Amino acid sequence: MLEKILTKDGSFSFYDSVLKETYHSRNGALTESLHVYISNGLKYWLNNNPKAKSCKIFEMGFGTGLNAILTKRFAEENKKKITYSSIEKSPLNYEQIRSVRLKVVSKSEKKLLKSSWGKMHEFAPYFKIHKIHNDFFNLTFKASSDLIFYDAFSYDIQPIMWSEKALKISTDFLKKNGIWVSYCAKGVVRRRLEKLGLSVERIPGPPGKRVMLRAIKN
C-alpha cells in the first residue's frame, strides 16, 4: 500500500508500507533527484562532452516520473536533444503520479506523465521519451546510452537489482566513456562495478546521505 508523504523540501513522494521503503529521500525528493541525477549525472556528462548535440539516457525505475520531468526541463533550458528511455516493471497509474507530482507542471509535462507505455513520444524540439513496461532482466539493449540513471529501490530492500548480473545489464547499455550514476553508496556495489571494468568514485551525496556513486565505462 502506498502512502503519500511530504518530504523536507516541500516535494511529495510515496512510502510503500509493504516494502517499508520510500520512493525518494525523506530529506527532499526534488532535492535528491536534482543532486544525484541532474547535477552529478546529466550536468557532469555535459561538462565532459561540451560539443555533444544530443544525449541518450536510460533510467532504471520510472517511478513517479520525477527524473524524467527534470531531465526534460534541463533539455529545454540548455537546448540539448535528449532521448530518454525508462523501464518500470510495476508502473504507478496516472492518478497516483498526479498526487505526488511537482506543484507546478506544464501541459507538456502532464502529457509526459500520462503518455502511453511501449512507444516513443516526442516533446518537441528537445526531448523524446520511451517508457518501457517490462522486467529489467528481459532487456537486451545494445551499448547506445551516454548516461544511466540507476534508481532502483535500496540494496537492503531489493538486493537483486544491485547484483552483479543486474549491474552488468545496465553497464552493457553504456557507450565507451558513458556514465552510470546512483544515490547508492554501498561498498559491495562499488566493488561490483569495478569488477565490471568501470572507474568508480564516491562523491558527496544529497542531504541526509554522505556519499553516492558515479562510474565511467572504460
ABEGO torsion letter per residue (X at the ends): XBBBBBBAAGBBBBBBAAAGBBABBAAEAAAAAAAAAAAABAAAAAAABAABABBBBBBBGAEAGAAAAAAAAAAAAAGBBBBBBBBBABBBBAAAAAAABBABBBAAAAAAAABBBGBBBBBOAABBBBBBBBBAAABBBBBABABBBBABBBAAABAAAABAAAAAAAAAABBBGBBBBBABABAAAAAAAAAAGBBBBBBBBBBGBABBBBBBBX
